[in-house]
């Protein structure tokens, strides 16, 4: 079973690229982030024509998350992160798909920091960690996939000081991510490639893609029952180099999972 996460950076403006990738890669499940589309304007007919069912929550111009499932409809569990009923940002959705519980996550960027946006990032991260702890303790087979907007360590980025003041690399962001892993979740890319520099995001600025000046901020975490079933984890790097591409590349795992 192939499960991917992909920050599409505008689903309607990059729909053609998304459909091409779905056709060529054939993932079984896709967690999308940064739809930048109102809920009513999600291109469901095109997604269904490509062979996928979907659930999603959108937001005008910003954020937005979705879960696609090949040949079936995901069963929605929740479309917001618990812990703050006043938070209206579309950043979390959770579904049951083929016997798995899957979440698509778009964690706040947090810039500029320090300031209210960074405070919101850390508060949202704390809510995610609290919910993830409950999920993990359930003992269910779970995948938490998405754009976490955190570079876990200096090994997960190119050598530079240009990001030193960015929210993605601050100690508080990294501590929150490591606290999540300490619950028992497995970081699939790191587990499968412990000694390799692997990136999932290349900023459009400063020629960063041609220079391979990237960051690893898109992560797939799995719970205890799925650990022995992990057989592959990879970034589809070439997708980032296509004309009109998102600044993220799709990242996927393969599980020896038979629903």
N, C-alpha and C positions, 0 to 999 in steps of 0.2 A: 504494500500500500504506500503510495507516494503522496506526501503531504508537503505543501509549499507555503511559504509566506512571501508576500510581494507588496511593497509600498509602490503603488501604481502612479502616485503623484498626479492625480486628475484622471478619473476613469473615462470620462466622455472624450476628453482631448486625446487620450492614448488608447482608445478602444480598439483600433485596428491592430496596434502592437500587442495588446492583451490577447485578442482572439488568435493572432498568429502564434503566440507563445502557447496558448492552451492547446492548439492543434499539434504543434511540434513536440511539446513536452509531455502532454497527456497526464497531468497530475490528477490524482483521485480527489484530493481536497485542496482548496486554495484559500488562504487567509489574506485578504486584501486590506490595505490601509491607505489613508489619505485619499479617499474617493473624491473629495472636493465637489460633492454633488448633493443637492437636496435629495431626501428620501424618494420623492415622487419622480425624480429625473434619473434614477438609476436605470441603466440600459438592460433591463431584465429580458426583453425579447431577444436581443442579440446574444446574451449569455445562454438562454435556453436553446437557441438555435445551434449553439456550439456544443450542446449536450450536457449542460450543467444546470442544476437547481441552485438556488441562492437564497440567503437571508441577508439583510443589510440594515444599517441605520445610517442615515446621511445627515449632512449639515451644510447649509449654503456657504459655498466658497472655501470651507475649511474642513479638516478632519474627515470623519466617515470611515466605517469599517464594514467588511462583508466576509461571509464564508460561502464558498462555492463547493458543490459536490457533484462529481461526475455521475450522471445517470440516476440521480435521486435527489430528493429535497432534504436539506439539513433540517433537523427538528430544533427550533429555537428554544433555548433554556432561559436566556436573559439577554437584554440589549443595552445594559448599562452596568457599570461597576458599582457594587454595593458600597455603602458607607457615607454617601453624601447625596441625599435626595434633591438638593438644589443644583447639583452639577449637571448641566445640560449638554456638555460637549460630547460629541459622538466618537468615543474612543475605545469602546469595548463591546464585544458581542460573543455569545457563547452558544454552542449547539451540540446536539448529539448527531454523529455521522457514523454509520456502519459500526455501531458498538463502541465508538470512542467518544469521549467528551473533548471538544476542541474549542479554544478561545482565540479570537483575533484581537490583537492588542496594538493600540497606537498610543504609546506613552508620550506625555507632553515633552516638547523640546526643552523648555526652561530658559531660553535666552530672551533678553539679556539677564545675566546674573552678576551680582545679587539683585534681588528685586521680587516683585509679586509673581512674575511668571516662573521663577525658579522655586519660590515657595510652593506654588501650585503643583509643580512637577514632583517635589518631594512628598507633598501631601497625597497626591494621586498614587505615587509609588508605594507609600505606606498602606493605602487602601488595597492596592493590588496584592501586596505581600500578605495582608491579613486574609483576603479572600483566597489566595493561592494556598495558604496554610490549611484552610478548611477543606479545599479541594483535595490536597495531597493526603490529608488524614482520612479521606473517604475510602482510599484504597482503589479507586477507579482508574482505568487506563485513560490518561489525560495528556493532551498536548496544548501547551501555551505558546502560541506562535505570534510573532509580530515585530514591529519596529519599536524597540525599547528605548531608543534615543539615549543609549549609554554605551560607551566604549569600555568594556570590562577592565582591561589592563593596557599598559603601553605596548604590549605585544600584539594588540588588536588594532593597530594603526601604523601608518608610515612614520618614519622618524622626522619629527618636526616639533617646533615650539609654537607654531601658529595657532594651535587650538587650545593653548594653555588656559585661557580665560573662558573657554566655552563650557556651557552647562553639561555637555555630553561627557566631559572628562573630569568633572569636579569630584573630589573625594566623597562628597555626600551621595552623588549619583552612583558611584562605584560601590560604596558600602551598601546601599539599598539593593543593588543587583546581587551582591555576594550574600546578603542576608536571605534573599530569595533562594539562591542555590543551596544555602545551608539547610533549608527545609528538607532537602533530599532530591530536588529536581536535577535532571541531567541536561547540561548544555551540549546538544548533539554535535554541533560543528566542532567544538573544542575537544569533545571526547573522541571523535573520529580522526581529528587532525591536530593532535596536541602540540606538535612542533612546527606547524606551518603558519605563516602569516596569511590570513584569509580575510578578505574584505567583502562587504556587501553594499557599500555606499561610496560613491565618488562625487563630490560636489561639482557643480557645473563650472565654478569659478577657477581661475588660476591654472587652467590646463590640467586639472587633477586626474581626469580619466586617462589621457594619453600617458601621463607620468606614473600611472598606477599609484596615485597618492590617495589611498582609500582608508575607510574605517569599517570596523565590524560592529554594526548596531542592530542588525536584524537577527533575531535569535529564535530557535525552536527548543523548548524545554519539554521533557517528558517525565512522567511519574514512574514510580517504582515498577509497576507491572509491565511497562513497555521497555525497560532497560535491556533485558536480554533479547528483545526482538528488534533492536536497532541494527540495521545492516548497511546503511549508507547515509551520508550527509554531504551535501555539495552546494556550491553557489554556481548558478548558471550565468557565469560572468559575461559571456559573449552578448547576452541580451542587452546589457548596459551600453554596448558599443553601437547599437543600431540607431538609425536616424530617428529622431524624435522620441528617444527612449526616456524612461524615468531615470532619475539619478541613483536609484537603487537597482540591484539585480535580484531576480527571484532566487530564493534559497529553499532547499528542500531536504527532507529526510525520507528514507524508505524503511518501512517496518515489515517484519515477517508476521503480518497480521491478517487473519482470516476471520471476517465478521461472522 
